[in-house]
Amino acid sequence: MKLGDVRLLPNMVFLACVGLVCFAWQDTLEHIFYIVWNRDVYSHGVTVPVVTLWLVWRCITEAAIPPPQAYGRAASLVLLAVLLWMLGAALEARVLEHVALVGILQALVIMVYGPAVYRQILFPMLFLFLVIPVGGGLVHPLQRVTAESVIWLLDVVGVPHEAEGVLIRLRGGLYEVAEACAGLKFFFASVVTGVLLCHLAFKSWDRRAVMLTAALIVPVVANIIRVFTILLIAEATDQDFAKSIDHIVYGWVFLSIVLFILIIGAYRFSDRAEQVVVATAPVNWSVWQPRVFFLVAFLPLGASLWMSGTESALICNIAPVAQPLCDDCGYRPLPDLINQQPYGLQKVDASETFLYRHGGQRIAVYVAMVAPDRKNHRLIQTAHTTLRDDWLELGGAPTRDITHEDVNYREAVLRRERERLLVWRAFYVGGEFRGSVASAKAAFGKARLLGRSANGAELIIATDMSEDIDAARAQLQKFLSTFPADSFLWKQLRNAEGRAICAE
């Protein structure tokens, strides 16, 4: 198809529909842009839309694209994307909103230009899904793989060391294979490049599979070598190397080498041949159809208005929770020394902190409430519990999910120099405790979709931990057997039953 043959009306309708979607789901679009622009591991997303436009332009100029043919049945795909977006908004699952946004663009292309045109630009359209900032859950697995592999390499070369999770102590000092050392940025950049090379350089699916496998494995191996050599160089020189600009520059050099190897390998074994698709005969594009398209395009706006929530502040006249006490149980209350606690509670409607001592063991309880959960003030979407001072979560610790007296907890280990804390966390939503964020989000979403007030609380229990994590677990189990988890909750929250307990 020649550039001069592109019909003006379908393009105008498509751009108008896209504009309506972007206006209606502005918050979702801004969220994608914010993450891609500000979080380094997702910076590859900046280039994905540009590459997508280039690939579409390449298809238009180098292949015979069929003329536009409106396809009204694609309205069902638009509706499906709208429902997915509403589900994501209800569940606080931003990734579903992102998928819905990219998905509705696919549906609009099919609806305005027709399936034949969409098939010709199928790869560029699917490539656009890579702009979605997803995969953050790979940080900790890659962090553990990197740390364990580096420890193994140190054993192989005979470098004296001590290891605790992701912490490695050499003669020159203590090093941490931090989340930034997990190589997630390397991994994403390599995968996006690999997917693009599979399309540009290969026609055979066997070669594409080999290329994609290499794009998945090479960055992981290269990152392990990078971290290992940084430790060796820092040990041979001084520890400042691992913290200086050399660390960053060294990383960029490795990333460039990895991408260069992938590109050279792809074009060395390329079997791609240019193909030209014969255009079909022109098809009339009815004048009345733009009206239908605009009605369909207004569906995202309606969904946005339906799911919009209040951002106003609420007044919660809730009596504070009395600290649970017991006679002859061995648990003595302690004063709340805020500056000595690892957690700070922010942007919540109510919060409490309780401290106990049992023998030589300290136990802290933190509970925060949002009632009701609302836009930009959500219990799970926003980090209400922040770590103070030098406290960090210890990656690679032998943690697991814990169930005690029918309450599920997520377990973590906090560290600050030589100090260690064992932490159990759970959410209280819909009248019961939930140990996972996914389960809590599902409960919040159910409440919103049913028109109920989504009240919720987060419960955190922490205790001192020596080298024996099982002993700390036993302490928390004993404590929760003495003081059940719901004894730290507000009475109004336990009796809410879907009603709002705070007012504007």
N, C-alpha and C positions, 0 to 999 in steps of 0.2 A: 504494500500500500504506500503510495506516495504521500508526502507530508501535506501536499495541497488537497488531497482527497479526503482528509479527515473532516468529518461533518461537525459543524459548529454547534448545532442544537444538542446532540447527545453530550458533548463535552461541557456545555454550559449547565445542563441538567445535573451531570455527575458532580461538577464542582459545587453547585448549589447544595446538593444533597450532602456532600462531604462537609461543607460549611455548617449546615444545620447540626450534623452529628458532632462536630468539634465544639460548637456552641453549647449543645445540650450536655455533652460529657467533658466539658472543659476541665473539671477537677481531675478526671482520669487522665486526660492528655497532659495536664500540668504535672501530675504525679510521675508519669513515665519520664517526662523531660527532666524533672528534678533529680530523679534517681540516676538516669543515664549521664547527666551533666555533672553531678556532684559526687557520685560514688565511682571510684576508680575502676573497680572490678567490672562495672557495666559500661565503661566508656566506649566499648566497641559498638554500642547502640547508636552512637552519634553518626557513624558511617553507614549503618544499615539502610536508613531511608534514602540516602544519597546513592548508594549502590543500587538500590531497588529502582529508583528513577532512571539511572543509567542503563540498567538491564532492560527496562521497558522501552526506553528510547532505542536501544540496540535492536530489540525485536521489531519495532516499528520501521526502522530504517533499513534493516538487513534481511527481513523476511516479509512475505506477503501476508499481511494481517487481514482476515475477513472484515467486511464492513460491519458497522454496528447493527445489531438486531435486538430490540428490546425484548426482555424475557420476564414477563410478569410473575411467573411462578417463583422467582427468586425472592419475592416479598416474604415468603415463609422463612427464608434464611435470615432476612432482616429481623423478623419477629423472634426467631431463635436466638440471635445475637442479643436482642433487647432483653429477653428473659434471662439469658446468661449474665448480662450486666446487672440486672436486678438481684439475681442470686448472689453475685459477688458483693454487691453493696450491702445486702442483708447479712452475709456471713463475714463481713470485713475481710474478704479474700480479694485483695487488690489484684492478684494475678488473674482472677476470673474477669474482673473489669477490663484488664489490659487485653486479654484474649478476645473479649467481646468487641472491644474497640477495633482491633485489627481484623477480626472476623467480619464485622459489619462492612468494612471497606471491601472485603472480598465479595460480600453479597451485593453491594452496590455496583461493583464492576460487572457482575453477572447480570444483574437486573437491567442496567442501562445499555451495556454493550453486547450482551448475549454470551452463552456458553462457548461458542466457537472462538470468540476473541479471548475469553478467559483462558481457554486451553493453550492458546499460543503464548500467553504471558504467565503461564502457571508457575514456573519457577520464581520469577521475580515477586509474584504475589505471595507465594509461600515463604520466600526468603524474608519478607517483611516481618514475619512472626519472630524472627531473631532479635528484633528491637525490644521485645518484652524482657524486662529485668527479672529473670527467674534463675534459680539454681544456687541461691545463697546457702541452701542446706548442704552443699558439697564442701563448704569451707572446712568443717570439722573432720569429715572423712579424709580429705586431702591433707589436712594438717597432721592427722595421725599417721597416714601413710608416709608423708615426708619425714616426720620425726622418727618413726620406727626404721625407715630405710637409712636415714643418716646415722642412727645409732648402730645399725648393722654394719655400715661402711666403716665407722670408727672402730668397731670390733675387728673387722677384716684387716685394716691397716695397722692395728695395734696401738691406737691412741688412747691413753688412760682417760676414763671418763666415768661419771655417775649420771644416771638418768631417772627422772620421775615424770612420767607422762611426756609432755612436750618440753620439759626443762632438761637441759643438758649442762652438766658442770664439768668444765675442763680445768686444767691447771691455771689458765689465764683468767677464769671467772665463770659466772653463770650466764648461760645463753638460753633464750626461749625461741622455739620454732613457733612464732606467733601466727595469728590468723593471716597477717599480711604475707607471711612466708609460705602459705599454703599453695600459692601459685594459681589461684582461681582466675586472676586476670590473664595469665599466660594461657590457661586452659580455654577460657571463653574466646580469646582472640584467635587461638589455634583452631578451635572448632568452627568458628564463623568463616575463617579463611579456608579451612578444609572443605566445608560445604560449598563455598563459592567455586573452589577449584574442581570439585566433583562435577559441577555443571559446565564450567568453561573448558576443561581439559579432557574430559572423558565422556565416552558414549557407552562403553561397556559397563554393566552393573557390577561385574566382578572387580574391575579396576576402581570403580567408585567406592566399593566396600573396603578395598585395601587402603585407598586414600583417606577415607573417613576414620578407619581404625588407626592409621598412623597419626591423624590429627588429634585423636583422643589419647594416645599413649605417649607420643614424643614429648609434649609439654610437661607431662607428669615426671617422666624420667629426667628431662632437662632441668626441671626445678629442683629435683633431689640432688643432682650434681651441683647446681648453683648454690644451694644452701650448704652442702657438704664442703665445697671449696671455700665458701665465705668463712666457715668455722675454722678451716685449716689455716687460711691466710690470717685471720684475726688472732688465732693462737700463736702463729709464728711471728706476728708483728705486735699488735696491741689490740685490745678489745674495742677501741674506738672505731676500727674499720667496719665492724658490724652495725654501727649506728650512724656512720657518716654518709656523705653524699656518694661515696664509692659504692656503697651497698645498692643504692638506687640505680646508679649508672651501670653497675655490674649486671643488675637485673634487666635493664633495657637492652644491654648488649646480648644477653642470652635470649631474650624474646625475639630480637631481630634475627639472630642466628636460626632460631627454631622456624620462624616464618619463611626465612630465605631457603632453608632446607626443604620445607614443604612445597614451596613454589617451584624450585628447581626440579625436585623429584616429580612433581605433577606434569610439568611440560616436557620432561625427559621421556616419560612413558605415555604421553598423550596419544589418544587415538581419535580425537575429535575431528569431525569433518563438517564443514558448513552445509546446512540444509536450508532449502528454500521451500516454503509452503505455498502451494497454489491457492490464490484467493478465490472464494466463491462469488457467485453473482450478487450484485447489490440487492439489498432487501430494504423495502420502505420502512421508515421509522415514523409511526403514527404520531400526529400532532397532539392528540388528546392524552397521550401517555404521560407527559411531564406532570400533569395534575395528579395522577395516581402516584407517581414517584415522590412528589412532595408530601402527599398524605402519608406515605410509608416512611419517608425520612423524618416526619414529625414524631414517630413512635419513640425514638430515643429521648426527645424532649419531654414527652409525657412520662416516660419511666423516670427521668431525672427529677421531675416535680413530685412524683409519687413517693420516691425514696428519700427526698430531701428531709433533713432533720434540723432541729433547732440548734443554734450555737450559743444560745443565751446562758447566762449563769443561773444556777439554781440555789435556792436557800434550803438547807437541810437542818431542820430543828430536831436533831436526833440526840438522844441522851448518850453519853460516852459509855463504852463497855466497861463494866467493873472487872478488874483483874481477877481471874479465877484463882482461888486459894483453896488450900486443904489443910487439915490438921494431921500431924504426925505422918506426913507423906515424904518429908525430906526436901521439899522444894520451897526455898525461901525467896520472896520477891526482892528485887534489887531496884535501886533508883534508875531512871532512864537517863543515862549519860549519852546524849545524842551524838556528841562528837566522837565517841568511841565505837559507834555502830557502823557496820559496813554499808547499810542500806539507807537511802533517803527516799521519802515518799513525796511525790509531786503531783499537782494537777488532779487531785481527787476530792470527792465531796466530804469524806471523813477518813480518818486514819488513827490507828492505835499502835503503840509499841509496848511490849511487856518483856521484862527481863527476870530470869530466875537463876538460882544457883542450887546445885544438888551435889553436895560434897565439894570436890574440886572442879566440877563441870559447870559451865555457863550455858544457858539456853535462852535464845532470843526469839520472840514472836512478833512479826510485823503483819498487820492486816490493813488493807486499803479498800475503800468502797467507792463505786461510781453508781449513782442512782438518780435517774436512769442513765444507762449508757446512751450517748448521743454523738452527733457529728462533731468531729474535732475534739472530742472529750471522751474517748472510748477507752475502756479498761485495757483492751488487748492491743488495739491499733497503736496507742501511744505508750512509750516506756514510762510507766509511773514509778517504777522502782529503779533507782539509779545507784551505782556503786560509788562510794565515797573514797577520797584519798587515793591510796595506792592499791586498793583491793581489785583483784582481777579473777575471772573464772579460769580455773586450771583445766586446760584442754588435755585430753588423753587420760584423765583420771578414770579409775574403774567404777564408773557410776552406772546406775540402772534405774528403771522405773520401779517405784515401791508402792505396794498396796498394804494399807494397815487399817483394819476395822472398816473395810468397804470404802475407804477413801484412797484415791490414786494420787500419787505425788511424783513430780519430776525431780530427780536428784541431780545435784551439782556440787562441786568443790570450789570454794573460794580460797585465794591465797594472797598473802601480803608478807613478803620476805619469808620468814620461817613459820609464820602463822598459817593455820589451815582451819577452815570452817566447812562442815557438812551442811548442806542446805536442801530442804524439801519444800516444793512449791506446789500449790493447787489453786484452782479457780472455783468460786462458788457462784453458779449461775442456774437459774430455773429451779431453785430449791434443792440442789445437790452439788456435791463437790466433783470437780473434773480435773484430771491430772494433766491433760494435754491442751495446748492452745487450740488445736483443731476441734476438739470436742467442745470447748468453751465457745468458739466461734459458731459452731453449729447450733448451740443452745441460744446464743444471742440472735442468730438469724431466724430461728423458729419463732422467738418472741416477737421480733419486729414484723415478720410476715403475718403473724396472727393478731397484730395490733396491740400487743401487750407491752407493758413497760419493762424494758430490759435492765433490771437491776443486777449488779454483780459485785463480787469482791475477790481480792487476791490474798491468799494466806501464805506466808513464808515463815518457816521454822528453821533455825540454825543453831548448831552447837559446835563446841571446840572439837577438833579432830586431831588425834595423834597419827602415827603411821598406820594404825589399824582402823580401816574404815568401817569394819564390821562392829567394832566396839562403839563407834559414834552412832551407827544405825540403831544398835540396841538401846542407846541412851534416848534417842528420839522416839523409838517405839514405846519405851517405858513412860516417857513424858506424855505422849498422846494417849496412852492407856489411863493415865491419871487425869489428864485434862483433854477431853475429846475435842476434835477440831472445831465443831460448831459452838463450843463454849466461848470462843473468841470473836464470834460474830454478833452484830447488832440484832436485838430482838425484832426491831421493825423490818430488818432485811429478811429474817427467817420467816416472818409472817406476811410478807408483801403479797405473795400469790399473784404476781403480774401487775400489781398496782404501783403507781409512782409513790415514792416515799420522800421526794423532794419537790418543791414547787418553784416556779419562776418568780 
